[in-house]
Amino acid sequence: MNDADVGKQIQQMVRFIQQEAEEKASEISVAAEEEFNIEKLQLVESEKRKIRQDYERKQKQVDVRRKIEYSMELNAARIKVLQAQEDIVSEMRENTCKTLLRVTKDTNVYRKILKGLIVQSLLRLKEPSVVLRCREADRVHVEPVLEAAKKEYAEKNKVNLPKIIIDGRVYLPPQRINDAGHGPSCWGGVVLASQDGKIVCDNTLDARVDVSFRQKLPEIRKKLYGH
């Protein structure tokens, strides 16, 4: 083999090596680009997932805050409604008490009521001796009906006439003159207690109105506000 043939063979080998190197480089480049694209896609998906999670977290926070605000507004509205209802019921009670003023000014009617309240109190206490308290202004109405009340109680309970002592030191408070007044007040009626003060029967007109309102409150609410 002469020098020319050797040179050709060497050039062929060089071209082969170069071609092989270029193909290998191309494979490496393609593989690197594919790997880059995969990593880039994974990174993009990861960031998207983080963004979605952050959005969902913030959306939940907004939803929770809205629910809390709605609940607070709803409770505030309910409280206002309940307060308005209570104000109406309180006003009704006050108006009822004021109508009793006409009753207490009718001597015959009021004394009949006082007698009934005393008998009822005696039947509840079932004590042989009791202390009676009334408003100072009502003493003139209580004293005339005491004997009749004692007799009626004794007949109903089949016992001896009870002893009733009117407390001349402590009277029930007078009725309030106007709405601006403060402190205790009483629209009338009586309070009876055992001698030792352990058993007390509050039969004032105020207490009777309170009892009636408590008993009738569901019916009153139903008529005023419906279901």
Order of alpha helices (4+ residues) and beta strands (2+ residues): alpha-alpha-beta-alpha-alpha-beta-beta-beta-alpha
